[in-house]
Amino acid sequence: MNTQSSLKIIAESSANKISSIVNTAFFFKEPFTHLYIDNFFPEEFAQSCLASFPELDNPCWEHSNDPGIEIKSRSTWNSEFDIPEGIVDAVRVLNSSICLKAIGESLGIQKLMPDPYFSGGGLNCTQSGGLLDVHVDGNYHDASGMNRRVNAILYLNKNWKDGFGGEFGVYDNLGESVVRKIAPLYNRLVIFDTHDKSYHGLPDPVCFPEGDNRKSIILYYYTVAPRPNAQVSVSEPHSALWKSKSFTDKRGNKIRDFS
């Protein structure tokens, strides 16, 4: 069991890795700011996340099956008390003020806040044949009224090989051409500035071996301050906008109802 003091040490080490990646070959400003860090967590810590990752028959999952748009499973956490024991400490570290400050400084986005409601965040799992169309993310957090600004993804694919697919695709600011593919390697953290022009996805069906699914932990961060005007295409609250839907949501709308 991790103690408070040991978790703080891991958080400080994690924050240092995030801060140190700026001005390296693993930090990119175009077409939108993104970075990745290998061997992010201590091995025992990362292994605990993988060992605690629930099987797909666990009731914690909801499954999306929208051909050509989204075929994957995501967890249905409503609070930190829904998170598996071996994963909750990783979430605590990444949602800590220590890491939030480092993420904000690296991306130039201040006053980041985590999402204790896990609205869309949590665990993701994609089986062979699954995909995620090129898209931009939703922009508004109903529970707080804040603006979505940053995504962090920790990959947990220990046996990944070329040919499995499932790379994180970074697309140009029109969502038409892939600029970079980042392999979903075990204990690799990807962080990026999410806005109306940060097109990303994995539109080609993954080819993971049976029983060895694409696994990740995804966390979202928000600010009270809105996104800069240059990053806004749709000013009203909207859901994810998909390339296969002519950059509308699954219902064909540009905006959505919100509370």
Secondary structure by P-SEA (a helix, b strand, c coil): cccaaaaaaaaaaaaaaaaaccccccccccccccccccccccaaaaaaaaaaccccccccbbbbbbcccccbbbbbcccccccccccaaaaaaaacaaaaaaaaaaacccbbbbbcccccccbbbbcccbbbcccccccccccccccccbbbbbbccccccccccccccccccccccccccccccccbbbbbbccccbbbbbcccccccccccccbbbbbbbbccccccccccccccccbbbccccccccccccccccc
